[in-house]
Every structure is written in C-alpha cells, then in structure tokens.
Amino acid sequence: MARRRRGPDDEVFELIASGQATTRADISRSTGMAASTVSGVVSRLMREGLVREGAGTEPTGGRPGRNLQVAPNQRRRLVSEFGAHHARVGLADASGNVSDTMSLDIEISQGPRSVLDQLLARGRALADECDVELSGIGIALPGPVDPTSGTVVGPSRMPGWNGCNVPALVAEFSDLPLTVENDARIGARGEHSWRRHNGALSQPPVEDFIYVKAGSAIGGALVLGGAVHRGSHGIAGDITHVPVAAGGNRACQCGNTGCLDTVASAEAIRRDLAGRGLDVPDNRALVAAAKDGEPEVVNALRTTGILLGEALAHNVAFLDPQALIIGGTLSAVEAFTAGVRQALHERCLPSVMEHITVERSRSGMDAALWGLADAMTTGTSPHSTPTPKES
C-alpha cells in the first residue's frame, strides 16, 4: 500500500505541536518557507480544524503576531504494545503526544483472536473513561511483521501467531484505520519522537543511534538520520537470533542454538537464576529484586549486560552511532546498562567510544506507543490503512 508522502503541512503542524514555532514568523525562520507559503499552509490547517489562533504575541515594533496552537479535539488513537505476558496501552492525540497509559496482564500465548479482542475491549473502555472517540488503532508486536501485509512471520515467542494477518483479523472487530509494526523498530521510532517532543531545544538531537529493547526477549533497531533503517526486507536491526559465543549450545525457540536471545533476555536470566535455586516468577519480580539489591540478581543482570555489550561491540565500531539506547524492562536496572557500557569500553577503541552515549531509553516503557503515535500522525508507517486528518 502506498504511503502518504510528508509535505509542508506535516512539517508546519509538527513545529506548532512541539512548541518549536508559535507564530507564522517562527515557521518561516525554521523552515525557510516564504511568508505567503506559510500563510497558505496555516490557513489549510485551520480549515481542517488542526490548528487555531490564540492571543497575540508581545509587540516588537511591527504588527503583533498571533499565537498558533494545536486545536483541541475529542478524537484519539489507541496505541498498544504487546509483550510475552503484558500489554501497554495509551491514547495518542493528533500531534503525536501519548497520554493515559496503563499496563495490562495479557498472555500473548493465548493467540491472536483472544489477545486482540481483549485489547480492543480495553481500548474502548479507556476511551469511554477519558470521554474521547477512537479514530485509529496502533499495535506493536514482539515478533517479525511483514511490512507490506501486516502479517506475523515466523515468531519464536508467539505461539499461534505465525501467518496471522493482523489487519484482516482486526477488521473483524473494528473498521478503524490500523497500524501494525514490530516492537523494537517502532520503539526506536518512538524514542526519537519522544525526544523531539520533550527534549530541550538547546540539546543537539540524536539522529543516528542503535536501539535495543531488552525484555522477555531481546530485539534491536537502527536509526539513521532520524529514520528507522528497515533494510531491503524490512528486518534490519533484528539481533535476536544472532549467534554469540556465550550462547554455546543453548537451544533457542527459533530452532537454532547459541542465539543472543538465549543469554541476553529476561527469560534467560530468570531461567539461569531458577537453575541456581532462586525463583523469580516474572520480569516485574526480577526488576524489583535487582532494585532491592539482591546480590545474585544484580550480578546476573550486570553479567547479562556485559554479554549484550560484547555482542553489540562490532555494530558500534562499524556504524559509529551517536548513541546506544537501551529500552525494555531490563533498562530499568542500572547494573544491566552499566554492564553494556563496560563491555563496549573494553571491546571498542577509545576513538569509537569517545563521543558515543550509552544510556537507557528516555521514553521508557512507552517507546513503542510514541512510535505508533508518530507513524499514525505522519502517515509513514510500513503497514497502515489510510487515516484521514482529524478534525
């Protein structure tokens, strides 16, 4: 399906929505557009109900400008991310901001029909609670998603989902426009979007970075020039099943042995701890034990971070990114991130590490939600059904 190309309307709307421009003169300075062009774009956005004028700015000797702001409306998009044992949901407005987020206990192993039914039921209830109307649906999944059809392809931790055409199934429950993507790639996009909306304008933007989602499974994505690099087949950045020496002969759910996922995921950590007689029932308990300073858990997370850093060292040296950003459940534990940082400093040349930042995701557990909101706002998702501009 053809994607809508970004145009001047999108650029101007984002400047107003992010607060980077509040007058027509601001927009002209930021974009280089002629005043007449800016006036035409703003007029269109106002006719569509996306932008409105507020009070005038302070006079500076000339005619005072009129403040521009995003027009409030009661329409929101439902954005959601699934993990192995949970879902994160929220509402996104027309400018790509995410609010009213919450976590739900949902087992993805229940299969697509049950899981999507639960999601839509909770989404409608959330919309009712917030007194808004749903205008679209975004779904991030913890497995490969075909970018042209929205079909789940060969997932290793999603029993019953292989070959599921998510858009076709969702259409049985709802006729709302849909966007569906892999969680790590849309999470990388969300991290970039969150920083654009919430970062200090005085700080240089991070446009080239490796994003790693470390949760029950491990996933990754690459952002170049502010855009997620998908590769020729739509799966660039998928580090889940890269073989690593530390994996040895460990069997992976993909059918191979020694994959990164067998040593650098929360599932692998909990399995190893159980083998040592320490029962950690779920990821929340794992993070809680680490934050409580349980020595064996903290050491396990730091060791796992080191293994991840060793696996990523080649990528960091080859790509020379501005940052390595770690998201997902495990990013909440500083020992894990510290382990990644330690391994990179040991494995990469000082010239490589001198300027790179290794840090946890600033968008936190909502990275994928922000990514879906951005994709649905700009109409540049790999797989999405058409969404008219909101009014």
Phi, psi and omega in degrees: 000133181293143179261147179289127180284136178294138180229188181299328179299317179296316182297314181293318180300318181294322177298318180290316183296324182276353181083005180287339178219130180240353178225166177299324179295320176301316182297317179300316180294321183286324187257339185080005179288150175294153181302323180293323178294315179300317180300319179294318179296313180299320179299319178296315180297326178289320178297327180278358177079015182270333184227148176222163177265140176251210181291160180286155177280167178296135180293142179237025179112336178249197178290126182296140178280165177254128180297136177253140180211157178292132180286132178291146175212171184254022179251136180222155174259139176277121179244140188210149175228133177257138167249191180292325186232010183206170170223147175245127183230157178194182179241140181240136180268184186292342180264001178092008176278144182249137179213175175056043181280153177201161178250145179233146174273106179223130178268117182293341179289352176291347178097159188298318184296313181294316183294313181292325176298316178296319180299310184293324177296316179291324179297317178295322179294321179296318178298319178296318180298325182266001178058049177230166178253132178285135180238002179180166182226134175236134183229128173250131186240147182275050180195171180296135178235124178296124186290341182268330185244343184076021180268137176285130187236113173057047179286147181262345182234025182227071182302132179091354184262343184301126180083002180287122174274098187298315179301320180294321181289317179297327180298338177287336182259332188205149176257014179287150176302144186233141169236132179226137183207166172290144187294319182291317181292318179287334175293321176297318177297321180294322177299317178295318181294317180300316180295324179294322181280327191243350183284156177289134182295339181284343181272138178295139180291149175264108186253339181234109181206157171263132179245131178239129174256113183248100179225222177304323172242180180238135181215166182209168178204159181238129178247125179234126180060030179083000180239141178292126178275118187264339184081175185288340181240010175082012184234018179302141178091355182283094183268358188310314188248028172287128180289137178229151183300320182296339180288337179050234180256020180297130179285134178254154180294346178282349181106344177268181177236152174077018180290154178305324182300336182282349182232343189239027179238162179298323178299318180294320179297312182295324178295317179293321178295321178297324178294340178260010175088011180251108184275116176240104193294328182205178184293326178297319178293325179297311180294319180298317180296321179294317180291336176278356177083022176299112190305315184294324179288315179300315180296321179295319180291320178295317178299318179296321176299320178297317179298320178294316179300320178297321180291330183270350186302319179297318180296317181296315181294322183286319187268336181051057181282167174290327186207154165246117185248127185251120178244190180086177185303316186290341180294344179287348181256116184298327180299325179293310179297322179297323178296318177300313182299317180300313182296320180295319179293329179282330187261336185254152178295150178304326180296333177282318187273352185301322186246353183281144175255131175246111186211165177281156180300135177279335178277351174059225184286353182258013183304311182295326179295317177295324178294318177295318179300318180294316180297320182285329179289318184269348181069029183240043177271147176303316174229114175207145173275154187301138177237117176292153176299142183280150176227000000 
